[in-house]
C-alpha cells in the first residue's frame, strides 16, 4: 500500500498508566500484523490525575487511597503484571516510590515531535518514560530525569532544561487534554485512527491491526466520512 494511503494513529495516553504501556506494545505488534499499511503514530497527552502536585506524592499511600486496600491493590498489580509479561514488560510496581504529576513529561513528549528534535524522536521518548517509571521505578516528574531522557533520544538537553524551567507549552498540553475530554475520552489508552475512528482501551494486537487495515482500505477507496 502506498504512503498516501497510510493512516495516522493518535494515541491519547498518560505515561503513568500501565494499560497505556501495554497498549503501546500491542500497537507495535499490530503495526507489524497490518502488513503493508504505513502507520504514522502521534502521542497525545492525558492526565489520569492532574491534581497531583508538581513534586508528586508518595506512591504507596496514593494507591491505597485510590483502590481501598492493600489486598485489592496487590490483586490489580498481579493481573497487570501478568498481561505485561506477555508483552515483554517487567512491571516493578513495588519499587515505585513517587506518583508524579505528568504535565512536564507530556511537555517533553510534545517537544520530541517538534522540528527542533531529530525525526522519529517522539516514540522513543514515550517508550523510555514508560520504562523508567514502570520497570526502573524512576521519578518521571523529576526534571533532571526528563532532561536525561531527552538527551538519550538525541534532543538538545540544554534547550529542554530551559523549556522545563519555563511554562512553555503547559497551556497547549492542558488544552489538548481538555479537547480529549470534550471528545468523550474518559479513559486511556485511546487510539484515534485518521482523527475519526476511536479504539478504546488496550485492545489486543489483532483487534488493533484489523482496525488499521479497515480504515486504510476505506481511505484508499475514498470512503472515509468527511465529518469530524
C-alpha positions as CSV (number, residue, x, y, z in Angstrom):
1,X,0.0,0.0,0.0
2,X,1.3,3.5,-0.9
3,X,2.3,6.1,1.7
4,X,-0.6,8.3,0.6
5,X,-3.0,5.5,1.7
6,X,-1.3,5.0,5.0
7,X,-3.0,6.1,8.2
8,X,-2.3,8.2,11.2
9,X,-2.9,6.9,14.7
10,X,-3.1,9.4,17.5
11,X,-2.5,7.6,20.9
12,X,-4.1,9.5,23.8
13,X,-2.3,8.3,26.9
14,X,-0.6,9.0,30.2
15,X,2.9,7.7,30.9
16,X,1.8,6.6,34.4
17,X,-0.9,4.4,33.0
18,X,0.1,0.7,32.9
19,X,-2.6,-0.1,30.4
20,X,-1.1,2.6,28.1
21,X,2.3,0.9,28.3
22,X,0.7,-2.4,27.4
23,X,-1.2,-0.6,24.7
24,X,2.0,0.8,23.2
25,X,3.4,-2.7,23.0
26,X,0.3,-4.1,21.4
27,X,0.2,-1.2,18.9
28,X,3.7,-2.0,17.8
29,X,2.7,-5.6,17.2
30,X,-0.5,-4.5,15.4
31,X,1.5,-2.4,13.0
32,X,3.6,-5.4,12.1
33,X,0.4,-7.6,11.7
34,X,-1.2,-4.9,9.5
35,X,1.4,-5.7,6.9
36,X,1.9,-3.1,4.2
37,X,-0.2,-0.4,5.7
38,X,2.1,2.6,6.5
39,X,1.2,3.9,10.0
40,X,2.3,7.2,11.5
41,X,1.9,7.3,15.3
42,X,1.5,10.6,17.2
43,X,1.3,10.7,21.0
44,X,-1.3,12.9,22.6
45,X,-1.5,13.9,26.3
46,X,-3.9,12.8,29.0
47,X,-3.5,13.1,32.8
48,X,-5.1,10.4,35.0
49,X,-4.8,12.8,37.9
50,X,-3.9,16.4,37.2
51,X,-4.4,17.3,40.9
52,X,-1.1,15.7,41.9
53,X,1.2,18.5,43.0
54,X,4.4,19.2,40.9
55,X,6.6,17.4,43.3
56,X,4.5,14.2,43.2
57,X,3.1,12.3,46.2
58,X,4.1,9.1,48.0
59,X,3.1,6.2,45.7
60,X,2.0,3.6,48.2
61,X,-0.3,5.9,50.2
62,X,-1.7,7.4,47.0
63,X,-2.5,3.9,45.5
64,X,-4.0,2.7,48.8
65,X,-6.3,5.7,48.9
66,X,-7.3,5.1,45.3
67,X,-8.0,1.3,45.5
68,X,-9.1,1.0,49.1
69,X,-7.0,-1.9,50.4
70,X,-3.6,-3.5,50.1
71,X,-5.2,-6.8,49.0
72,X,-7.1,-5.1,46.2
73,X,-4.0,-3.3,45.0
74,X,-2.0,-6.5,45.1
75,X,-4.6,-8.2,43.0
76,X,-4.7,-5.5,40.4
77,X,-0.9,-5.4,40.2
78,X,-0.7,-9.1,39.7
79,X,-3.2,-9.0,36.9
80,X,-1.5,-6.2,35.1
81,X,2.0,-7.7,35.6
82,X,0.8,-11.0,34.0
83,X,-0.6,-9.2,31.0
84,X,2.5,-7.0,30.8
85,X,4.9,-10.0,30.9
86,X,3.1,-11.3,27.8
87,X,4.1,-8.1,26.0
88,X,7.7,-8.1,27.3
89,X,7.1,-5.6,30.1
90,X,8.6,-6.2,33.6
91,X,6.4,-4.1,35.8
92,X,8.1,-3.3,39.1
93,X,5.2,-1.7,41.0
94,X,6.5,-2.4,44.5
95,X,9.7,-0.3,43.8
96,X,7.9,2.8,42.6
97,X,8.2,5.5,45.4
98,X,6.5,8.5,43.8
99,X,3.3,9.1,41.8
100,X,4.3,12.2,39.7
101,X,2.3,14.9,38.1
102,X,2.9,14.1,34.4
103,X,2.5,17.6,32.9
104,X,6.2,18.1,32.4
105,X,6.5,14.6,30.9
106,X,3.8,15.5,28.4
107,X,5.6,18.7,27.5
108,X,8.7,16.7,26.7
109,X,6.7,14.3,24.6
110,X,5.3,17.3,22.7
111,X,8.7,18.8,22.1
112,X,10.0,15.4,20.9
113,X,7.7,15.8,17.9
114,X,8.8,19.3,17.1
115,X,11.0,20.3,14.1
116,X,13.9,21.1,16.6
117,X,14.0,17.4,17.7
118,X,15.5,14.7,15.5
119,X,13.0,13.0,13.3
120,X,11.3,10.0,14.9
121,X,12.1,11.0,18.4
122,X,8.7,11.1,20.0
123,X,8.1,7.3,20.1
124,X,11.4,6.5,21.7
125,X,10.9,9.2,24.3
126,X,7.5,7.8,25.2
127,X,8.9,4.3,25.4
128,X,11.7,5.4,27.8
129,X,9.3,7.3,30.1
130,X,7.2,4.1,30.4
131,X,10.3,2.0,31.0
132,X,11.7,4.4,33.5
133,X,8.5,4.7,35.6
134,X,7.2,1.1,35.5
135,X,10.4,-1.0,35.1
136,X,13.1,1.2,36.7
137,X,11.0,2.9,39.3
138,X,12.3,6.4,38.4
139,X,10.5,9.6,39.1
140,X,9.5,10.9,35.7
141,X,8.2,14.1,37.3
142,X,11.8,15.0,38.1
143,X,13.1,17.4,35.5
144,X,16.6,16.0,35.7
145,X,15.2,12.6,34.7
146,X,13.3,14.3,31.8
147,X,16.4,16.1,30.6
148,X,18.3,12.8,30.7
149,X,15.6,11.1,28.7
150,X,15.7,13.9,26.1
151,X,19.5,13.7,25.7
152,X,19.2,9.9,25.3
153,X,16.9,10.4,22.4
154,X,19.2,12.9,20.7
155,X,17.4,16.1,21.8
156,X,19.2,19.3,22.9
157,X,19.4,18.8,26.7
158,X,20.2,22.5,27.4
159,X,17.2,23.6,25.4
160,X,14.9,21.1,27.1
161,X,16.2,22.1,30.6
162,X,15.5,25.8,29.8
163,X,12.0,24.9,28.5
164,X,11.2,22.9,31.5
165,X,12.2,25.8,33.7
166,X,9.6,27.9,32.0
167,X,5.9,27.4,31.4
168,X,6.4,26.7,27.7
169,X,3.6,24.7,26.2
170,X,1.9,24.0,29.5
171,X,-1.3,25.6,28.3
172,X,-1.1,23.8,25.0
173,X,-0.8,20.4,26.7
174,X,-3.7,21.2,29.0
175,X,-5.8,22.4,26.1
176,X,-5.2,19.1,24.3
177,X,-6.2,17.2,27.4
178,X,-9.4,19.3,27.6
179,X,-10.1,18.6,23.9
180,X,-9.8,14.9,24.5
181,X,-12.3,15.1,27.4
182,X,-14.7,17.1,25.1
183,X,-14.4,14.2,22.6
184,X,-15.6,11.8,25.2
185,X,-12.2,10.3,26.2
186,X,-12.7,9.2,29.8
187,X,-10.0,6.6,30.0
188,X,-6.8,5.7,28.2
189,X,-5.3,4.5,26.1
190,X,-7.5,5.7,23.2
191,X,-6.3,5.0,19.7
192,X,-7.7,7.6,17.2
193,X,-7.4,6.4,13.6
194,X,-7.3,9.1,11.0
195,X,-8.7,11.5,13.5
196,X,-12.2,9.9,13.2
197,X,-12.4,6.3,14.5
198,X,-11.6,5.5,18.1
199,X,-10.5,2.2,19.6
200,X,-10.8,2.5,23.3
201,X,-8.6,0.6,25.8
202,X,-5.5,-1.6,25.5
203,X,-7.1,-3.9,22.9
204,X,-5.2,-7.0,21.7
205,X,-2.9,-6.6,18.8
206,X,-5.2,-8.4,16.3
207,X,-8.1,-6.1,17.1
208,X,-5.9,-3.0,16.5
209,X,-4.4,-4.5,13.3
210,X,-7.9,-5.2,12.0
211,X,-9.0,-1.6,12.7
212,X,-5.9,-0.3,11.0
213,X,-6.5,-2.4,7.9
214,X,-10.2,-1.5,7.7
215,X,-9.5,2.2,8.0
216,X,-6.7,2.1,5.4
217,X,-8.9,0.2,2.9
218,X,-11.7,2.7,3.5
219,X,-9.3,5.6,3.0
220,X,-7.9,4.1,-0.2
221,X,-11.4,3.8,-1.6
222,X,-12.3,7.3,-0.6
223,X,-15.0,6.1,1.8
224,X,-13.9,7.9,4.9
225,X,-16.6,10.3,6.2
226,X,-15.8,14.0,5.9
227,X,-17.5,14.7,9.1
228,X,-15.2,15.3,12.2
